[in-house]
Structures are given as C-alpha cells and as structure tokens.
Amino acid sequence: MADIKGSAPSAIEVNGTSFALHGKNMSYHLYVDPQTQDLFHAHFGGPATEYEVYPSQADKYWHGWTNRVNWMRREFPDLGRGDFRLPAYQVRSAAGHTVSELKYEGHEILRGEKPESKEGLPGLFGEAETLVVKMRDAVSGLRAELSYSVFPQYDAVARSVRIINGGKDPVTVERLSSLSVDFAEEELNIIELRGDWARECQRTKRKVDYGTQGFGSTTGYSSHHHNPFLCLATPQTSERHGDAWGFSLIWTGSFNIEVEKNSQNLTRATVGLHPAQLSWKLAPGESVASPECVAVYSSEGIGGMSRRFHSLFRKHLVKSKFSEQPRPVLLNCWEGVYFTFDAEKMYQMAEATSALGIRLMVMDDGWFGGEKYPRVNDQAGLGDWEPVPSRFPDGLPALVDKITQLEVKGKGEKLRFGIWVEPEMLNAKSVLYETHPDWVLHAGDYTRTENRNQLVLNLGLREVQDFIIDTLTKLLESANITYIKWDNNRGMHETPSPNTSYEYMVGLYRVLSTLTTKFPDVLWEGCASGGARFDPGILQYFPQSWTSDDTDALERLDIQFGASLVYPAASMGAHVSAVPNHVTRRVTPLEFRAHVAMMGGSFGFELDPTELSEEEKAKVPGIIALAEKVNPIVVSGDMYRLRLPEDSNWPAMMFVSADGATAVLFTFQKRANVNCGFPNVKLQGLDPKAKYRIDEDGLIVSGATLMNIGVQYYYKGDFGSKVVIIERQ
C-alpha cells in the first residue's frame, strides 16, 4: 500500500504496481512483473500518459539457452539468476556467494521538500515528488530502497539506491549503481567528456556497439580523464533536434559508467560507484547509499538536454547564494608571479588591480608554510597554514586590511581579497606531517608515493575533517577574506581499503557543508589542477570551479564548449592570461582571450597587472565594462551552442536572459579564412514575432529573421572574435 504525503497535483501516477513519472515533456515508466515480482522498466522518453503493463516480446518470443529475464528491461538488475548483462548491484553473502533475488515489497510517495541523504551525500534539493520502491530478498533478508525524485519542469528524475542488510549475517556490497536503464532503441551513440590535465572536457562521440563499453575513474576523485556524465542519443540527434538522454552523477569520487548492447539489441546503461573501489561490509541492520544520479530527457536535441541540466543545477543543486548572481571581475596572481612574491609585491599588484577597475584580487599558492617550512616552491609547507614571516613581516591580516582599503577605480567600492588553499594535502616537509604522519593515506609499510611532492590527507578520519574545518575557520575569521580558491593537485595512491574513496568523500562533504554554511558570504571556487574535480558533487557547495589550468583561449573554446554539455556557464571560471600562453606558448589577441573568458560565469585575469603594456592597460577598462554587462546573462540565462569548435572554424555560442529581453552572441574565427565566404550564424531562443536591435550596427530585425537567416561577420587573420548584444524592442 502506498503512503502518499501531501496533496499537490502529482507528477507520479500509480496504477496498482505500475508507476509513471512525468515531466513537462517526459515520462518514465516502471512496473512490477506479475510473474516474478521483479521491477521492470517500460519507458524513458517523450510524454506517455497510458502506463498499463503491455506484454513484452520476451513473454511471447523468447527462446534459446538464456531464460526470460535476459530478454527483459530491468530496473535494478542482478547477476547470477539468468540475466547475463551488466548488473546494477552485487552483494556477497557471509557464505561467499553473490546470488540475490530482490522482489517488490511496497512503495511510498513523498511530496514537498525532497528528502536529504542520511549519509550526508550531496543531491538535488527543493520541491519534488519522490517515489520510493522497496524490495526484499526473502532468502537473505537483504533489502533495497530505490528512490526516484521527479523535477517536472526540467524533465528530470534523480535516482539513488540504499542497500540495507535485513538479515542475520554480515554481507559485503561489491557493486552499487545509482541508476540502471534498459533502452529498446536499436541504434544509440555515446557522448562523453574525456581528457587529461590542461585538456579537460573534450567532447567525444562513439557508437554503442555490441558488448560493453564505458569509462570511469579509479583515481579516488572524478578526475581529468573522464567526467561523471553520460549522454545517449540517436544517430539522427543534433544540437537542436532529436532524442537525447543525459545522466549526471552527483559525486566527487571514483565512479563507473558502463553501456552494454546485448544480442537482442537492448542497451543497458549503468551509472554509479566504481566496483574496483567498493567492498562495503554491512552488519545486520546497517545500510549504504549510492550517490544520486540525475537523468534528463530532451526531444530538443543535445542543446535541449544541456539547458535542462543548467537550469536544474543552478536552482536545485548549487546551495550558494551566488548561484545565479553576477560574479566580480577578479585578478589571480598565479601566472603573474607563481611562488615569487611578498607583501610588498602583493600590494603593488593590488594597487594596479584596483586602478584597472577590477573588484577582487586573489593571492594564490606560496603565502604559507610558517617559519620552518616556507612555501617558496611546491616541495614544502603544504599543511602548515601559517603565513611565511619573511614574506609577511606584519602578518597576513595587516596586508589584507591594507589591500581592502584600496578604492576600485570607477566602481565606488573597496577592493576585495581572496586567497588560495589546498587543505586536503600536505608536504612531507611540514610540521603537520611530522606531527601526524598517520593522517595521510597509506597502505601499511608500502612506500607513500608523492605526487607534486605532496601526500593526501585521509578525510575519512574525523580528526582530519575537524583539523581542516578549524584551520579554514581561523583563516577566514582572521581577515577580511571574501573568496576562497580550494585546490586539489593529485589523485589517491596507497589507499588502505577499497572503501577509502567513499569514506573520504563523505568526510569531504561534511567539511564543505560545514564551512560553506558557516561562511555563506564567501565566494568559494573549486579547483583540482584545473578541472580534475569539475563535478556535480563539488557544485553542491562551490558555485564555480576552475575549468582548466590551460588558459589558452583557443584551447579553452573546446574545453568550455565541452563542459557546457552538462555544466552551466555560471559554474565555469575563465581568465585572460598573458601571452605567450604559459601552457601552449601561443600568442592570441587580448580581445580574443577576453571574449572566450567572458563565456564563463567567473571572468577574470591571470597575470601580473604591473607588467601590462600601456596599450593593454588602455583596453582593459572597456573589456571589464563589457564583461560586467554580459555576465548577468551568462550566469543566469539560457545557453545555445550555435556552432561547435570541433566542427567549425567559426564556433558560436549565445545566451538569452531569463526574461527573453536580451541576448548575447559570442562568435569566433579560429584561423584566417583566405578568399572564401563567411557563413551565416543562425540564432536560437528568440521570440520569432518580436523585433530585436543588434548593437553591432543598430539594425532592428525580427526574431524569425535572426533564427532563420541569421547574422554574418567578417574577420581578418587568426583568432577573430565578436561579442554582440541583441535587445528586444
């Protein structure tokens, strides 16, 4: 019997033991098999109001040496009772076998505020309807609760699973997927985000072929190599048209995404924890939960899928008050000075920063280490969060106070101050390591591998969590610091157990939740050697992340367009760096670098402002004025990828404000186009009947014309760019 709480109109319909979850333009159907009491999948796609159980082809036609269950579309498949495809879970009993037989036991429907995770895991929040399907293994007593939270406006379902040991003996959870979906579509493509340091979020498409294919991370973190995101789309699907399904795992640790096409042309997708790093023992009565996976459907192509994720994440994932607020233009000193600075140099940079009209200056790595292990390079000091006395003879608070008294030119406000930290790490050359060598990740007597000359603190330990909370609290209470860049520069080695990544993440989320709740007025930015932890788990607490250490504008086109498949522009940090670029050595025009960076929600500069040429100094105020004009639309507007950088020499992207009154077009030329025409770029997201003024030339034209004929711009030479503001009349 269903327990239905609340009385609002339902996005969840129940007919006996058939369940239909509805969005504005989406339906997700599942039902209990009357023969076996197993939970089967019926539909995930466009709206479907009827949800009676129709006989599947398996009931009429299955034969051969596999049984019926291998033909069925299952919601929470096991391995060991005839389904030979990828399992969603696997539990080892005390006797050693891995056979489970979960059957439907009941369900309940919750309305109102979506329930929070009992384990403290991040997840969507806000008004939602939640279906909880309860299953039980009569032999072992094992139980499972499958949770489906529906956000109808975004055509989204958030799915998670809790495994409970309801038996008398201990069990071990060896595999746990947050979501498993079986598709009946004959042909599908995988679209994913792969990469490495300095080339994150490279959009990659491949055909789903027979057998298994997938990706994931065993680094302990979500990683540069693969993002915890999967898109499945039909071969006909484009940016604007066709079916697209997106799956985004709200998790910062190791993960696993697998897709399998079987001999009956069914395609199964599973998203969840990595089985190589999971061996979770449950005593009787204990439970473990998977992270939440957000599934989105769009009939409006890949772009439609992206816009659903963007709006959903801004409004129902990011808890920071800055989620949809314009961000201050900032200057980060890292590429300007690296480790070579002191209080005097910082103040000189601050004077130059405020004189340019920049609102926030960030002091990066190299300010700490205390007297014994000063951080003059990356070999020492990490973990000792005390200022270097020789660099700051009057102390850090005195410098911050002096900097934050500077007037920002033309803004009528004082300069803000931000600082870099890497609290999850330490150097062997640190007082912290000398005091607490047991706090780092290690596996017995095996060598403790250093990477970037540092070790990883074990955030699965409560005392480590408390140390980080106390350290950051003291720092933020010591001075007027309004911005934190939180870095993480290596993966996990020598983990003491397969559960370390999970335990670490639960601890990290406790730390982040505590600090961001305690300091809600601080703008927090995530970083992990660039984008190694650009994931929805971090996004819960940090409204923005440093997208990549590669600040080359040409490279950033691919990285930022790729990240936008699932992440809103509001979450991307993007800076204008000096040339030749410090990663690629490429030289590009200042305007091109600025226009690319303006497509990120957090726009800034990554250089030494005292070394700008007079010509550059003259241009910067105009660049800042344009960035501040477009930033509110970039942060909270709808994004449209008009032409992709991997497909065109003229990539283009536009944003349309929430009220539809203003749009911003970003259009680029990568390479010189000699003796050849320039293509029109057709806009999207406008009202076809409305008139719009194009600020480039004052032309007033209809939305229909702009979307069906488009606009055309000419460029001379490599690296051309334009930012065009379009206003409804």
C-alpha positions in Angstrom: 0.0 0.0 0.0 1.4 3.4 -0.9 1.8 6.0 1.7 1.1 9.3 0.0 2.0 12.5 1.9 0.8 15.9 0.7 -2.0 16.9 -1.7 -0.3 18.8 -4.6 -1.0 17.7 -8.2 1.1 14.6 -8.8 3.9 14.1 -11.2 3.8 10.4 -10.1 0.9 8.2 -11.0 0.4 4.8 -9.7 -1.9 2.1 -11.1 -1.6 -1.0 -8.9 2.1 -1.8 -9.2 2.7 0.2 -12.3 4.4 3.7 -11.9 4.5 6.6 -14.2 6.8 9.6 -13.5 6.0 12.7 -15.6 7.8 15.9 -16.5 6.5 18.6 -18.8 7.9 16.8 -21.8 9.0 13.4 -20.4 7.7 10.2 -19.0 9.5 7.4 -17.1 7.6 4.2 -16.6 8.4 1.2 -14.5 6.3 -1.7 -13.2 6.4 -4.9 -11.1 6.5 -8.1 -13.1 3.4 -10.1 -12.1 5.3 -13.4 -12.6 8.4 -12.7 -10.6 7.7 -9.5 -8.6 10.9 -8.2 -10.1 11.0 -4.5 -11.1 11.0 -3.9 -14.8 11.5 -0.8 -17.0 8.9 0.2 -19.6 9.7 3.7 -21.0 12.0 6.7 -20.6 11.4 9.4 -23.2 8.6 11.6 -24.5 5.3 12.0 -22.7 3.2 8.8 -22.5 0.0 9.0 -20.4 -1.0 5.4 -20.6 1.1 3.2 -18.4 -0.6 -0.1 -18.3 1.7 -3.1 -18.5 1.9 -4.4 -22.1 3.2 -7.9 -22.7 6.8 -7.6 -23.8 8.2 -9.6 -26.7 10.1 -11.7 -24.2 6.8 -13.2 -23.0 5.9 -14.4 -26.4 9.1 -15.0 -28.3 12.0 -15.7 -26.0 13.7 -19.0 -26.6 17.2 -20.4 -26.7 19.6 -21.2 -23.9 19.1 -17.9 -22.0 15.9 -17.5 -20.0 13.2 -14.9 -20.0 14.9 -12.5 -17.6 17.8 -12.0 -20.1 15.3 -10.5 -22.5 13.6 -8.1 -20.1 14.2 -4.4 -19.5 15.0 -4.4 -15.8 15.2 -1.5 -13.2 17.7 -3.0 -10.8 19.3 -6.0 -12.4 21.4 -8.6 -10.5 23.8 -11.1 -11.8 23.5 -14.8 -11.1 19.9 -15.8 -11.9 19.8 -15.7 -15.7 20.4 -12.1 -16.6 23.9 -12.2 -18.2 24.2 -8.4 -18.8 25.8 -5.8 -16.6 24.4 -5.9 -13.0 23.4 -2.8 -11.1 24.5 -4.3 -7.8 26.2 -7.3 -6.4 26.3 -8.4 -2.7 28.4 -11.1 -1.3 26.8 -13.2 1.4 28.6 -14.5 4.6 28.6 -17.9 2.8 30.5 -16.4 -0.1 28.0 -16.4 -2.9 26.8 -13.4 -4.8 23.2 -14.5 -5.7 20.4 -12.1 -4.7 16.7 -12.1 -5.5 15.2 -8.8 -4.7 11.4 -8.7 -5.1 8.9 -5.9 -4.8 7.7 -5.4 -1.2 6.0 -2.0 -1.3 6.3 1.7 -2.1 5.6 5.1 -0.8 5.3 8.6 -2.4 6.7 11.7 -0.7 5.7 15.2 -1.6 7.1 18.5 -0.6 10.8 19.2 0.1 12.9 16.4 -1.3 14.5 14.3 1.5 18.2 14.8 2.2 20.7 12.0 2.2 21.0 10.2 5.5 24.7 9.8 4.8 25.3 13.5 4.1 25.8 13.0 0.4 25.1 16.0 -1.9 21.9 15.9 -4.0 19.2 17.9 -5.6 17.0 19.9 -3.2 13.7 21.8 -3.4 10.1 20.9 -4.1 9.8 17.5 -5.7 7.8 14.3 -5.7 9.6 11.2 -4.7 8.7 7.6 -5.3 10.5 5.1 -3.1 10.2 1.4 -4.3 11.1 -1.1 -1.6 12.4 -4.5 -2.5 13.4 -7.5 -0.3 15.3 -10.8 -0.7 13.2 -13.4 1.2 16.2 -15.8 1.5 18.9 -13.4 2.8 16.8 -10.6 4.2 18.6 -8.1 2.0 16.6 -5.0 1.2 16.9 -2.2 -1.3 15.1 1.2 -1.5 15.1 2.7 -4.9 14.4 6.5 -4.8 13.1 8.5 -7.7 12.7 12.2 -7.2 10.9 14.0 -10.1 11.6 17.6 -11.1 8.9 18.0 -13.8 9.9 21.5 -15.0 13.3 20.1 -16.1 12.2 16.7 -17.3 14.5 15.2 -14.7 14.5 12.2 -12.4 17.1 11.9 -9.6 17.7 8.2 -8.8 19.6 6.7 -5.9 19.7 3.4 -4.1 20.0 2.3 -0.4 21.1 -1.2 0.4 20.1 -2.5 3.8 21.2 -5.7 5.5 18.0 -7.0 6.9 19.4 -10.5 7.5 21.1 -12.1 10.4 24.6 -12.4 8.9 27.1 -9.7 7.6 27.2 -9.1 3.9 29.6 -7.2 1.6 28.3 -4.8 -1.1 30.7 -5.2 -4.1 28.9 -3.2 -6.8 26.3 -0.4 -6.5 24.9 1.6 -9.3 22.8 4.7 -8.7 20.9 4.1 -11.9 20.4 1.4 -14.5 18.2 1.9 -17.6 17.5 -0.5 -20.4 16.8 1.1 -23.8 14.9 -0.5 -26.7 16.3 1.9 -29.3 18.2 -0.1 -31.9 21.0 2.4 -32.5 22.5 4.9 -30.0 25.6 7.0 -29.7 27.6 7.7 -26.5 28.7 11.3 -26.0 31.1 11.8 -23.1 33.7 14.2 -21.8 37.3 12.8 -21.7 40.7 14.4 -21.4 43.7 15.0 -19.1 45.4 17.8 -17.4 45.1 21.0 -19.5 42.7 19.4 -21.9 39.6 18.6 -19.9 36.1 18.1 -21.2 36.9 17.1 -24.7 33.5 16.2 -26.3 33.7 12.6 -27.7 31.1 10.7 -29.6 31.1 7.0 -30.4 28.6 4.3 -31.5 27.1 1.9 -29.0 28.2 -1.4 -30.3 27.6 -5.0 -29.2 29.2 -5.8 -25.9 30.3 -3.5 -23.2 31.9 -0.1 -23.4 32.4 2.5 -20.8 34.6 4.8 -18.7 35.1 5.9 -15.2 37.7 6.9 -12.6 39.8 4.9 -10.1 41.8 8.0 -9.0 39.8 8.5 -5.9 38.3 11.6 -7.5 36.2 12.2 -10.5 39.4 13.1 -12.4 40.5 14.9 -15.6 40.3 11.7 -17.6 36.6 11.2 -17.6 33.7 13.3 -16.3 30.9 11.5 -14.4 28.5 12.3 -17.2 26.9 10.3 -20.0 24.8 11.3 -22.9 23.0 8.7 -25.1 21.5 10.0 -28.3 20.1 8.5 -31.5 22.3 8.8 -34.6 20.0 11.5 -36.0 20.1 13.7 -32.9 21.8 17.1 -33.3 22.3 20.1 -31.1 18.7 21.3 -31.9 16.7 18.1 -32.8 16.2 14.6 -31.8 16.2 12.4 -28.6 18.9 12.8 -26.0 19.2 11.3 -22.6 21.7 12.8 -20.1 23.0 11.1 -16.9 25.0 13.1 -14.3 26.3 11.6 -11.1 26.4 13.9 -8.1 29.7 12.5 -6.8 33.3 13.6 -6.5 34.9 10.2 -6.0 35.8 7.3 -8.2 32.9 6.3 -10.4 31.9 3.8 -13.1 29.7 4.3 -16.2 29.1 1.3 -18.5 26.9 0.7 -21.5 26.1 -2.7 -22.9 24.3 -3.7 -26.1 23.2 -7.3 -26.0 22.2 -9.8 -28.7 18.6 -8.8 -28.5 19.5 -5.1 -29.4 18.7 -3.9 -25.9 21.1 -1.3 -24.5 21.7 -1.1 -20.8 23.4 2.0 -19.1 24.6 1.8 -15.5 26.0 4.8 -13.6 27.4 4.6 -10.1 30.3 3.7 -7.8 33.4 2.0 -9.2 33.3 -1.7 -8.2 37.1 -1.8 -8.1 37.0 0.6 -5.2 34.0 -0.7 -3.3 33.8 -3.6 -0.8 31.4 -2.3 1.8 30.7 -4.6 4.7 27.2 -4.3 6.3 26.5 -5.8 9.7 22.8 -6.7 10.3 20.8 -3.6 10.3 23.4 -1.4 8.6 23.0 0.3 5.2 24.9 2.1 2.5 23.6 4.5 -0.1 24.7 5.3 -3.7 25.3 8.9 -4.8 22.4 10.5 -6.7 22.3 10.2 -10.5 20.2 12.8 -12.4 18.6 11.6 -15.5 17.3 14.1 -18.1 15.4 13.6 -21.3 15.2 16.0 -24.2 13.4 15.8 -27.5 15.1 19.1 -28.5 18.5 17.6 -29.1 21.7 17.8 -27.1 21.2 21.5 -26.6 17.9 21.0 -25.0 19.4 18.4 -22.7 22.1 20.8 -21.7 19.7 23.6 -20.9 17.7 21.4 -18.6 20.8 20.4 -16.7 21.9 24.1 -16.5 18.7 25.4 -15.1 18.2 22.4 -12.7 21.7 22.6 -11.3 21.6 26.4 -10.8 18.3 26.3 -9.0 18.3 22.8 -7.3 21.9 21.7 -6.9 24.1 24.7 -6.0 23.3 25.8 -2.5 25.4 29.0 -2.6 23.6 32.3 -2.7 26.0 33.2 -5.6 24.4 30.5 -7.9 22.7 33.0 -10.2 24.4 36.2 -9.0 26.8 38.1 -11.2 30.4 37.4 -10.2 33.1 40.1 -9.5 35.8 40.5 -12.1 38.9 39.2 -10.4 42.7 39.0 -10.8 44.5 35.9 -9.8 48.3 36.3 -9.3 49.4 32.7 -10.0 50.6 33.0 -13.6 51.8 36.5 -12.9 54.3 35.7 -10.1 54.0 32.0 -9.2 55.9 31.5 -5.9 57.9 34.7 -6.1 56.2 37.4 -4.1 55.9 39.0 -0.7 53.6 41.5 1.0 55.1 44.5 -0.9 54.7 42.8 -4.3 51.1 41.8 -3.4 50.3 45.4 -2.5 51.8 46.7 -5.7 49.7 44.2 -7.7 46.6 45.2 -5.7 47.2 48.9 -6.5 47.4 48.1 -10.2 44.4 45.8 -10.0 42.2 48.4 -8.4 43.4 51.1 -10.8 42.1 48.9 -13.7 38.6 48.7 -12.2 39.0 45.0 -11.1 36.9 44.3 -8.0 38.7 41.3 -6.5 42.4 40.2 -6.1 43.3 36.6 -5.3 46.6 35.6 -3.7 47.5 32.1 -4.9 49.9 29.4 -3.7 53.1 30.4 -1.8 51.8 32.5 1.1 52.0 29.9 3.9 54.4 27.3 5.5 55.4 29.3 8.6 59.0 29.8 9.6 60.2 26.2 9.5 58.9 25.2 6.0 58.3 28.4 4.0 56.4 27.7 0.8 58.9 29.0 -1.8 58.2 26.1 -4.2 56.0 23.1 -4.2 58.3 20.9 -2.1 57.5 22.2 1.4 55.0 23.9 3.6 51.7 22.4 2.4 49.7 21.6 5.5 51.1 24.4 7.7 48.6 27.2 7.1 50.6 30.0 8.7 51.9 32.9 6.7 55.6 33.0 5.9 57.1 35.5 8.4 59.8 36.7 6.0 57.2 37.5 3.3 54.6 39.0 5.6 56.6 40.7 8.4 53.4 42.5 9.6 51.3 39.4 9.3 48.6 38.4 6.8 45.7 40.4 8.4 47.7 43.6 8.1 48.2 43.0 4.4 44.6 42.1 3.8 43.4 45.2 5.7 45.7 47.4 3.6 44.6 45.9 0.3 40.9 46.0 1.1 41.1 49.8 1.8 42.0 50.4 -1.9 39.3 52.1 -3.9 38.3 50.3 -7.1 38.5 52.8 -9.9 35.1 53.8 -11.2 33.2 51.4 -9.0 32.6 53.2 -5.8 33.7 50.3 -3.7 36.8 48.8 -2.0 39.0 46.1 -3.5 38.1 42.6 -2.2 40.6 40.0 -1.3 40.7 36.2 -2.0 43.2 33.5 -1.1 44.3 30.1 -2.3 44.3 26.9 -0.1 44.8 23.2 -0.6 43.5 21.8 2.7 43.3 18.1 1.7 47.0 17.8 1.0 50.4 18.2 2.8 54.1 18.0 2.0 56.4 15.6 3.8 58.4 18.7 4.7 55.8 20.2 7.0 55.1 20.4 10.7 51.8 18.8 10.1 53.3 15.6 8.7 56.0 15.5 11.4 53.2 15.7 13.9 50.6 13.4 12.3 52.2 11.0 9.8 49.3 8.7 10.4 46.8 11.2 8.9 47.9 10.6 5.3 46.6 7.9 3.0 48.9 4.9 3.3 48.7 1.1 3.0 50.8 -0.5 5.7 54.5 -0.4 5.0 54.3 0.3 1.3 56.0 3.5 0.1 53.9 6.6 0.4 54.0 7.8 -3.2 54.4 11.6 -3.5 53.0 13.4 -6.5 53.8 17.1 -7.0 55.9 16.5 -3.8 52.7 16.0 -1.7 50.6 13.4 0.1 46.9 13.1 0.6 45.3 13.6 4.0 42.7 10.9 4.8 39.4 12.8 5.1 37.7 9.6 6.1 39.2 10.3 9.6 37.1 12.6 11.8 40.1 14.3 13.3 41.4 15.3 9.8 38.0 16.7 9.0 37.9 18.7 12.2 41.5 20.0 11.6 40.5 21.3 8.1 37.3 22.9 9.5 39.2 24.6 12.3 42.1 25.7 10.0 39.8 27.4 7.5 37.6 28.9 10.2 40.7 30.6 11.8 41.9 31.8 8.4 38.5 33.3 7.4 38.0 34.9 10.8 41.5 36.4 10.9 41.0 38.8 8.0 38.5 40.3 5.5 38.7 37.4 3.0 35.7 37.1 0.8 36.9 34.5 -1.8 38.5 31.1 -1.4 40.1 29.1 -4.2 40.2 25.5 -2.9 42.7 23.4 -4.8 43.5 19.6 -5.0 46.5 18.6 -7.0 46.9 14.9 -7.1 45.0 11.6 -7.1 44.9 9.0 -4.3 47.6 6.3 -4.1 48.1 3.6 -1.5 44.5 3.6 -0.3 44.1 1.4 2.8 40.9 -0.2 1.7 38.6 -0.4 -1.4 36.1 1.8 0.6 38.6 4.7 1.1 37.3 6.9 -1.8 33.7 6.6 -0.5 34.7 7.3 3.1 36.9 10.2 2.0 34.0 11.8 0.0 31.6 11.5 2.9 34.2 13.2 5.1 34.9 15.9 2.4 31.2 16.7 2.0 30.9 17.1 5.8 33.8 19.6 5.7 32.5 21.5 2.7 28.9 21.6 4.1 30.2 22.9 7.5 32.4 25.6 6.1 30.1 26.9 3.4 27.2 27.0 5.8 29.4 28.9 8.4 30.7 31.4 5.8 27.8 31.9 3.3 29.1 35.3 2.2 32.4 33.8 1.0 32.6 33.0 -2.8 34.1 29.6 -2.9 35.8 28.2 -6.1 36.7 24.6 -6.6 39.9 23.6 -8.4 41.9 20.4 -8.9 44.9 21.0 -11.1 42.2 22.7 -13.2 39.2 20.5 -13.9 40.0 17.2 -12.2 37.0 17.7 -9.8 34.6 19.6 -12.0 31.6 17.6 -11.0 28.1 18.0 -9.5 29.2 16.8 -6.1 31.6 19.8 -5.7 29.0 22.1 -7.4 26.6 21.5 -4.4 29.0 23.6 -2.2 31.1 25.7 -4.6 29.1 27.7 -7.2 32.1 27.7 -9.6 35.2 25.7 -10.5 38.4 26.5 -12.2 37.7 24.9 -15.6 41.2 24.1 -16.6 44.8 25.2 -16.0 45.0 25.7 -19.8 44.2 29.4 -20.2 45.0 29.4 -23.9 41.8 30.9 -25.4 41.9 28.6 -28.5 42.1 25.6 -26.3 39.5 26.9 -23.9 36.9 27.0 -26.7 36.9 23.2 -26.8 37.1 22.9 -23.0 34.3 25.4 -22.2 32.0 24.2 -25.0 32.6 20.6 -23.8 31.9 21.4 -20.2 28.7 23.1 -21.2 27.2 19.8 -22.2 26.1 19.4 -18.6 27.5 22.3 -16.5 26.1 25.8 -16.6 28.4 28.6 -17.7 27.8 30.1 -14.2 29.9 27.3 -12.8 33.0 28.0 -15.0 36.0 30.0 -14.0 37.7 31.6 -17.1 40.6 34.1 -17.1 42.5 36.2 -19.5 46.2 35.3 -19.2 49.4 36.8 -20.6 51.0 35.8 -23.9 52.8 33.8 -25.0 50.5 31.5 -23.1 52.3 29.6 -20.2 50.9 26.2 -21.3 50.9 26.3 -25.1 53.2 29.3 -25.8 50.5 30.5 -28.3 50.0 34.3 -28.9 46.5 35.5 -29.3 44.9 38.9 -29.3 43.8 40.4 -26.0 40.2 40.7 -27.2 40.0 37.1 -28.3 41.3 35.9 -24.9 38.8 38.2 -23.2 35.8 37.2 -25.3 36.4 33.5 -24.7 36.8 34.1 -20.9 33.5 36.1 -20.9 31.6 32.9 -21.7 32.5 31.7 -18.1 30.4 32.8 -15.1 33.6 33.9 -13.3 35.5 36.2 -15.6 39.0 37.4 -14.6 42.7 37.9 -15.3 45.6 35.6 -14.7 48.7 37.8 -14.9 50.8 40.5 -13.3 48.9 43.8 -13.9 52.1 45.8 -13.3 53.5 44.2 -16.5 50.7 45.1 -18.8 51.7 47.4 -21.7 50.2 50.8 -22.0 48.1 49.7 -24.9 46.8 46.7 -22.9 46.1 48.9 -19.9 44.0 51.2 -22.1 41.9 48.3 -23.4 41.3 46.6 -20.0 38.6 49.0 -18.7 36.5 48.6 -21.8 36.9 44.8 -21.6 35.8 44.9 -17.9 32.8 47.1 -18.8 31.7 44.6 -21.5 32.3 41.6 -19.2 30.2 43.2 -16.4 27.4 43.9 -18.9 27.1 40.4 -20.2 27.9 38.5 -17.0 24.4 38.5 -15.5 23.0 37.0 -18.8 25.9 34.4 -18.9 25.3 33.4 -15.3 21.5 33.0 -15.3 20.5 32.9 -19.0 19.7 30.0 -21.4 22.8 28.9 -23.4 22.7 27.8 -27.0 25.7 26.2 -28.8 25.2 27.5 -32.3 28.4 26.1 -33.9 30.8 23.7 -32.2 34.6 24.4 -32.2 35.3 20.8 -33.2 33.0 21.1 -36.3 33.6 24.7 -37.5 36.3 27.3 -37.9 33.6 29.7 -36.7 32.3 28.5 -33.3 29.5 30.4 -31.8 27.5 30.4 -28.6 24.7 32.6 -27.3 22.9 33.3 -24.1 19.3 34.5 -23.7 18.3 36.3 -20.5 15.6 34.6 -18.3 13.0 37.2 -19.4 14.0 37.0 -23.0 14.7 40.7 -23.3 18.4 40.5 -24.0 20.7 38.0 -25.8 24.5 37.9 -26.1 26.2 36.3 -29.1 29.8 35.2 -28.9 31.2 34.4 -32.3 34.8 33.5 -33.2 37.2 32.7 -36.1 39.9 30.3 -35.2 42.0 30.5 -38.4 42.4 33.1 -41.2 39.9 32.5 -44.0 41.5 33.5 -47.3 39.5 34.1 -50.4 36.4 32.2 -49.1 33.0 33.2 -47.8 31.9 33.6 -44.2 28.8 31.5 -43.2 25.8 33.0 -41.5 25.2 32.0 -37.9 21.6 31.3 -37.1 20.5 32.4 -33.7 18.2 30.4 -31.3 16.0 31.0 -28.3 14.4 34.3 -29.6 10.7 35.2 -30.0 10.1 34.9 -33.7 7.4 37.6 -33.7 9.4 40.1 -31.6 11.8 42.8 -33.0 15.4 42.9 -31.9 18.1 45.6 -32.1 21.6 44.4 -32.9 24.1 46.6 -31.2 26.8 45.9 -33.7 25.2 48.1 -36.4 21.9 49.3 -34.9 19.8 47.1 -37.2 16.3 46.2 -36.0 15.1 42.8 -37.2 12.6 40.1 -36.2 13.5 37.1 -34.2 12.3 34.9 -37.1 14.8 36.5 -39.4 17.6 36.2 -36.9 16.8 32.5 -36.3 16.2 31.5 -39.9 18.6 33.8 -41.9 21.0 34.7 -39.1 23.8 37.2 -39.0 27.2 37.3 -40.7 30.5 38.7 -39.5 33.9 39.1 -41.2 37.3 38.6 -39.7 40.9 39.4 -40.7 43.6 37.0 -39.7 43.7 34.3 -37.0 41.7 34.5 -33.7 38.9 36.9 -34.6 36.0 37.4 -32.2 32.9 39.5 -31.5 30.5 39.9 -28.7 27.2 41.1 -29.9 24.3 42.3 -27.7 20.8 41.8 -29.0 17.9 43.6 -27.3 14.2 43.0 -27.7 12.4 46.2 -28.7 
